[in-house]
Amino acid sequence: MTNANCSTIILALALGPLYQSFDLNRAHVVTMQAVSGAGYPGVASLDIVGNVIPFIRNEEEKVESETLKILGRLAGSEFQPATLIVSAQTNRVPVEDGHLECVSVGLGRKASPEELVNCWNSFRGRPQELELPSAPKAPIVFLPEPDRPQPRFDVEKFGGMSVLVGRLRPCSLLDYKFIVLGHNTVRGAAGASILNAELAVKLGML
């Protein structure tokens, strides 16, 4: 089973409910990506310890294009990508596991912060409807603390399969800004591939 880019999966899961409910039309994201996302043996210690690398080859292009594909839809036999603009800046940071993303969004219709939080917390997808073994009960969880989510303390919550959102506040350039955290090797990689396989089996595709 193949999968999308790990940072894109985390972003798309947080954006998806907003796209469906509030006509999301613009998104800007700055990622702080864990070293485990670079694969084994990863990044040389002298490059990453006490440092931030503001370039990950092909990553920004993947985030911008794959998000539109994930949030798109099939119209008959024709695929239609999502109709929004995504701008991404990606960085490698000295964190073992967990991609943290700073996101700003523009909405097509007005919504209160409470509506956004409820939209995330109430979202359920096909894996939840079908009660797949690897599916978390809540794929998106909003954390109300002002300094969360944090990779060290939060990335392993819910088996690493839920995306955690926090720090929702107004944005002076777009409408809202917030933080997204996801486990890059679980939700963004191996766990998501297993979930894809479970869904394919349940739908009779294998």
C-alpha positions in Angstrom: 0.0 0.0 0.0 1.4 3.4 -1.0 0.9 6.6 0.9 1.1 10.3 0.6 3.8 12.6 1.9 3.9 12.5 5.8 3.7 16.2 6.4 0.9 16.5 3.8 -1.2 13.8 5.5 -1.0 15.6 8.8 -1.9 19.0 7.1 -4.7 17.6 5.0 -6.4 15.9 7.9 -6.6 19.2 9.7 -7.7 21.1 6.6 -10.2 18.6 5.3 -13.1 19.4 7.7 -12.6 23.1 7.2 -12.7 22.7 3.4 -15.9 20.7 3.7 -17.7 23.0 6.2 -16.3 26.5 5.7 -15.2 26.7 2.0 -11.5 26.9 2.8 -9.9 28.6 -0.1 -6.3 29.5 1.1 -3.8 27.9 3.4 -0.2 28.8 4.3 1.8 26.3 6.3 5.3 26.4 7.8 6.5 22.9 8.9 9.0 21.9 11.6 9.7 18.3 10.7 11.3 15.7 12.8 14.6 14.0 11.8 12.9 10.6 11.7 11.0 11.9 8.6 14.3 11.8 6.7 14.6 8.0 7.0 17.5 5.9 8.3 20.3 6.9 9.0 18.7 10.3 8.8 20.4 13.7 9.0 24.1 14.0 10.1 24.3 15.1 13.7 26.6 18.1 13.0 24.0 19.4 10.6 20.9 19.1 12.8 22.0 19.3 16.5 21.4 22.9 17.6 20.3 23.8 14.1 17.3 24.2 11.8 17.6 23.2 8.1 15.2 25.4 6.1 15.2 23.2 3.0 13.9 19.6 2.4 14.2 18.6 -1.2 10.9 18.4 -3.1 8.9 18.7 0.1 7.2 22.0 -0.4 6.1 21.0 -3.9 4.6 17.8 -2.5 2.7 19.5 0.3 1.3 22.0 -2.1 0.2 19.5 -4.8 -0.7 16.5 -2.7 -3.0 18.4 -0.4 -5.1 19.3 -3.4 -5.2 15.7 -4.4 -6.1 14.4 -1.0 -8.9 16.9 -0.6 -10.2 16.5 -4.2 -12.9 14.2 -5.4 -14.0 11.9 -8.2 -16.7 13.2 -10.5 -17.7 10.0 -12.3 -14.4 8.8 -13.8 -12.8 12.2 -13.7 -10.6 13.4 -10.8 -11.1 17.0 -9.6 -8.5 18.4 -7.3 -9.5 20.6 -4.4 -10.1 24.3 -5.3 -7.8 26.0 -2.9 -4.4 27.6 -2.8 -1.7 26.1 -0.6 1.7 27.7 0.1 4.2 25.7 2.1 7.6 26.3 3.7 9.3 23.2 5.1 12.1 22.9 7.7 14.0 20.1 9.4 14.3 20.5 13.2 16.1 18.5 15.9 13.1 16.6 17.1 13.0 12.8 17.1 9.3 12.2 16.2 6.5 14.5 15.3 5.9 17.1 12.6 4.6 20.4 14.0 3.0 22.7 11.5 2.0 26.4 11.8 -1.0 27.0 9.6 -3.0 30.1 8.5 -6.2 29.7 6.6 -8.7 31.8 4.6 -12.3 30.7 4.7 -15.0 31.3 2.1 -17.6 31.9 4.8 -17.4 33.4 8.3 -17.1 31.0 11.2 -16.5 31.5 14.9 -13.5 29.8 16.7 -16.0 27.6 18.5 -17.4 26.4 15.2 -13.9 25.5 14.0 -13.1 23.5 17.2 -16.4 21.7 17.0 -15.8 20.9 13.3 -12.5 19.3 14.2 -13.6 17.4 17.2 -16.8 16.1 15.6 -15.1 15.0 12.4 -15.4 11.3 11.6 -14.3 9.6 8.3 -14.9 6.3 6.6 -12.3 4.5 8.9 -14.4 5.5 11.9 -17.7 4.6 10.3 -16.4 1.2 9.3 -14.7 0.7 12.7 -11.4 -0.3 11.2 -8.8 -1.8 13.7 -6.2 0.9 13.3 -8.6 3.9 13.1 -8.5 6.2 16.1 -11.9 7.0 17.7 -11.3 10.7 17.0 -9.0 11.4 14.0 -8.6 15.1 15.0 -8.4 16.3 18.6 -8.3 19.9 19.6 -6.1 20.7 22.7 -7.3 23.9 24.6 -4.0 24.6 26.5 -2.2 27.7 25.2 1.1 26.0 24.7 0.0 22.7 23.1 0.5 20.5 21.2 4.2 19.8 21.7 6.0 16.8 20.1 7.7 15.7 23.3 4.5 15.5 25.3 1.7 14.9 22.8 2.9 13.0 19.7 2.3 9.5 21.2 -1.3 10.3 22.3 -4.1 8.1 20.8 -1.5 5.7 19.5 0.0 8.3 17.2 -2.9 8.0 14.8 -4.8 11.2 15.7 -3.8 14.7 14.5 -3.6 17.2 17.3 -4.7 20.9 16.8 -4.2 23.8 19.1 -3.5 27.5 19.5 -6.5 28.6 17.4 -6.6 32.4 17.1 -7.4 35.1 14.6 -4.9 35.8 11.8 -4.2 39.4 10.7 -3.4 38.2 7.1 -6.0 35.5 6.6 -8.9 34.4 8.9 -7.4 32.0 11.5 -4.1 30.5 12.5 -3.4 27.4 14.5 -0.8 24.6 15.2 -1.0 21.0 14.0 1.0 18.1 15.3 1.1 14.6 13.8 3.3 11.5 14.3 5.2 11.4 11.1 6.2 7.7 11.2 2.7 6.5 12.4 -0.1 8.7 11.1 2.1 10.0 8.3 3.7 6.7 7.2 3.4 3.1 8.5 0.1 3.5 10.5 -1.6 5.3 7.6 -0.5 2.6 5.2 -2.0 -0.1 7.4 -5.2 1.9 7.7 -5.3 2.2 3.9 -4.9 -1.5 3.6 -7.7 -2.2 6.2 -10.0 0.1 4.2 -9.1 -1.6 0.9 -9.9 -5.0 2.5 -13.2 -3.7 4.0 -14.3 -2.3 0.6 -13.4 -5.5 -1.2 -10.6 -3.9 -3.2 -8.1 -6.6 -2.4 
